[in-house]
């Protein structure tokens, strides 16, 4: 699984609408919960599903599919929220289903295929046990939905590093 001494990278795999598998770095994930009842806020933006209070912490939940330009999650009530941490901020990413956590070598990550639009949210890809996994740009989702980024310099789960 890569060069000796390289630290494995843990990815949380999930699905939006459709069969494609996506992943984000587990280092960004606090926990995964069944989607709780969301409180909708007026003028919250098109990708915002609402807000939730969890253990005294109120945070926004983004429809991850909408945020990356896909069709919205159709059944929010049966979805999951990936609770993420970025600095001192908490945010939720709504997904249809959570698959599992995998360990991979950072050396196994590949750059997105040539010809992918610069507007794509794809940072890298990996094939794992026959699954083609798209690693999405967590920082860009935060930047575009919340106006800030967890890292302005690089993506710790990017093939480019």
C-alpha positions in Angstrom: 0.0 0.0 0.0 2.6 2.6 -1.0 6.1 3.3 0.2 7.3 1.9 3.5 6.8 4.4 6.3 4.1 6.3 4.6 1.1 7.0 6.8 -2.2 5.5 5.5 -4.9 8.0 4.7 -8.4 7.2 6.0 -11.3 8.1 3.8 -15.0 8.1 4.7 -16.9 6.7 1.7 -20.4 7.9 0.9 -23.0 8.1 -1.8 -25.2 11.0 -3.0 -28.0 10.2 -5.5 -26.9 7.4 -7.9 -24.3 4.7 -7.7 -21.1 6.9 -7.6 -19.0 6.6 -4.5 -17.4 9.7 -3.0 -14.9 10.2 -0.2 -13.5 12.8 2.2 -10.6 12.6 4.6 -11.7 11.2 8.0 -9.4 13.8 9.7 -12.2 16.3 8.8 -15.0 14.2 10.3 -16.2 14.4 13.8 -19.1 12.0 13.5 -21.8 10.6 11.2 -25.4 10.8 12.3 -28.8 9.9 10.8 -30.3 13.1 9.5 -32.1 14.9 12.4 -35.0 17.2 11.9 -33.7 20.3 10.3 -34.8 23.9 11.0 -35.0 25.9 7.7 -33.8 29.4 7.7 -35.1 32.0 5.2 -32.5 33.2 2.6 -30.0 30.5 3.7 -28.9 29.8 0.2 -29.8 27.0 -2.3 -27.5 24.3 -0.9 -28.5 24.8 2.7 -30.9 22.2 4.0 -31.3 23.9 7.4 -29.6 24.0 10.7 -29.4 21.5 13.5 -28.4 21.7 17.2 -26.3 18.8 18.3 -25.0 18.7 21.9 -25.5 22.4 22.3 -23.8 23.3 19.1 -25.9 24.8 16.2 -24.6 24.4 12.7 -25.7 24.5 9.1 -26.2 21.4 7.0 -25.4 21.5 3.3 -26.9 19.2 0.7 -23.5 17.9 -0.6 -25.0 16.8 -3.9 -26.4 20.3 -4.7 -23.1 21.9 -3.5 -21.1 19.9 -6.1 -23.6 20.5 -8.9 -25.5 17.2 -8.8 -29.2 16.5 -8.2 -30.5 17.2 -4.6 -30.8 14.4 -2.1 -34.3 13.3 -2.6 -35.2 11.9 0.8 -33.5 14.0 3.5 -35.2 12.2 6.3 -33.4 8.9 5.5 -30.1 10.5 4.8 -27.0 11.0 6.9 -25.2 14.0 8.1 -21.4 13.9 8.1 -20.5 16.3 10.9 -17.3 18.0 10.0 -14.8 20.2 11.9 -12.9 23.0 10.3 -10.9 25.0 12.9 -13.4 26.0 15.5 -16.4 25.7 13.1 -18.7 22.8 12.8 -20.7 22.0 9.6 -22.9 19.2 8.4 -22.8 17.6 4.9 -26.0 15.8 4.0 -25.4 12.6 2.0 -27.8 9.8 1.0 -25.8 6.9 2.5 -22.5 6.3 4.3 -20.5 3.2 3.1 -17.5 2.7 5.3 -14.0 4.0 6.2 -11.1 2.8 4.2 -7.3 3.1 4.6 -5.2 3.9 1.6 -1.7 5.1 0.8 -1.5 8.7 -0.2 0.7 7.5 -3.1 -2.3 5.6 -4.4 -4.3 8.7 -5.0 -4.5 9.8 -8.6 -5.0 13.2 -10.2 -8.5 13.7 -11.7 -8.8 12.4 -15.2 -7.7 14.8 -18.0 -10.6 16.8 -19.4 -12.4 17.3 -16.2 -13.9 20.7 -16.0 -12.1 23.2 -13.7 -15.5 23.7 -12.1 -15.5 20.1 -10.9 -15.3 19.4 -7.2 -13.0 16.5 -7.8 -9.6 16.7 -6.1 -8.3 13.1 -6.7 -9.5 9.6 -7.4 -8.7 6.2 -6.3 -9.8 2.7 -7.2 -10.4 0.6 -4.1 -11.7 -3.0 -4.2 -13.2 -2.4 -7.6 -14.8 0.9 -6.6 -13.9 4.1 -8.4 -14.0 6.7 -5.6 -14.1 10.4 -6.3 -12.4 12.5 -3.5 -14.3 15.7 -3.3 -13.0 19.2 -2.5 -14.2 19.7 1.1 -12.5 23.1 1.4 -14.2 24.4 -1.7 -17.6 23.3 -0.4 -17.0 25.2 2.8 -15.6 28.2 1.0 -18.7 28.4 -1.3 -21.3 27.6 1.2 -19.9 29.3 4.3 -17.4 31.8 2.9 -14.3 30.3 4.6 -11.9 27.4 4.0 -10.3 24.8 6.3 -7.1 25.2 4.4 -6.1 28.0 1.9 -2.8 26.4 0.8 -3.5 22.8 -0.3 -5.7 19.8 0.1 -4.4 17.2 2.5 -6.2 14.5 0.6 -5.3 15.7 -2.9 -3.1 13.8 -5.4 -1.3 17.1 -5.9 -0.6 17.3 -2.1 
